[in-house]
């Protein structure tokens, strides 16, 4: 979706590894930006960037895990590949569980490293598209009035117009009108589509507003 | 005859034997008086000439008295000497002592039949000092010569330990004590002293040292095992950089025109990382060697630097911060580099363990180096962990005492042994503002070692 070239961000406190990694990836025609610490990376990276992060797990100050958490909470999370001089199994399991794209030794072969970078880049595009789509859908839900949200909740429970009207204390024609408006705003035509859409947007975790009345 | 008896009388008087002197003197005087009277009487013709020999009779009697007394006494003395020699031999053999003498003027060495030199299978009766030195182990010859020289030039007292090599290369350790005897001008006449076989004691000492050395080595191996993860990290870091650089160089080589500057830079970086990796391995190798205590002059700052670079990855993994504080100009100390590194590594690892579980902001370790007294330097390792409980405190330096789940309990015990062997002291205490401090002292290197 995004037009700008994907960048590999390298974060490592070891200057000599940082240099060699940058050298190799540049030679392979990647756009590369390197940072000697996680804090510097978080402070200096441009807001709208695409690509992936290759970070050393052990760094003084903010380490790889902390960087991963900070990235995940940011507006623009990027997939992260961890590199380590020598990794133990518990650490790698924890890193993967927290959503790391990969966990590699620093002495890993170039091919494995590139495969990991490519996977991370694809995942970045996929997740970015997914996030944009989600955001768009959420925007649609945000257009609903409180009354339409209430009607939506009852429709999702499978109630008929008559029951909804009784529950909400309004007449059946008003319910019908709310339903039509709601369907138009969400760009859907059937109740089946409505159910699909709510599952996709996963209302309740991503957006706070409609979640009170839905579920 | 007269002179002989007079001489005997005078010397008897001198020796304090007044009674004998009086008898001899009296007889002499009496004989002379008698001779004068007789010669007068003979001149006047009252007595016949033969009477004069009567005087000689008395003199001869006195002489034979004197001789027989001397004989009796000599016999008595010979008896006494025999008894006292037997007593001495008994005492010497009971104490495992040997006696020796070196007549410096005539260069004759005499040693007693008992004692450490006896099984040396050499003719002990005709030894010169050079022949005696041939019996000494070649490594000990110079130090012994030096000690002997010092005794002769100095206060005259000799005390040294040396090895004698016997038949079949058997080695006996002996300790030698002696005293110089001088004439009135202070010229040394002879050396006299005792020697004692200390082979068994020495072997026990060597055995003990070997055990300590093995234990210290085992502890180092186990420490390295503990550090294996961070050491692998330290080595893989440069290896990874070398690999990336080599791969980049391969790509650059396919380009045309060749970017020679870039390739040169890559090669320089590869070389530098290679040295980095091998220096980690060198430090590990040093800790893995089994070795005797080798004293050398050590700069404390450099020693700490080496240990810290060794533990850097470990400290980083624990998110701890280390501060090193050298107060003023610290003189060099005398010690074994590897063993002292081991002590510092133990203390730092203990501190790191103590900090595990405390909030990250609190994970601080400090190393303070101060000159304690003129002759001692103190190194203190301080942490902000939970400290040492009063139950733990008395057992801290005992072997196999541990508060850790994975601890072997030999770290501090080994550290104490090592510090003791360096003539220093180690102790632990809780800080008034939290955490614990372990401090140990080391001897300042002597001026002559410092050159």
Interface residues (C-beta under 8 A of the other chain):
Chain A: X14 X16 X17 X19 X20 X21 X23 X24 X27 X28 X58 X59 X60 X63 X83 X84 X85 X86 X88 X105 X106 X107 X108 X110
Chain B: X229 X230 X232 X233 X234 X235 X236 X237 X238 X239 X240 X241 X242 X243 X244 X245 X247 X248 X251 X252 X262 X266 X269 X272 X273 X276 X313 X316 X317 X319
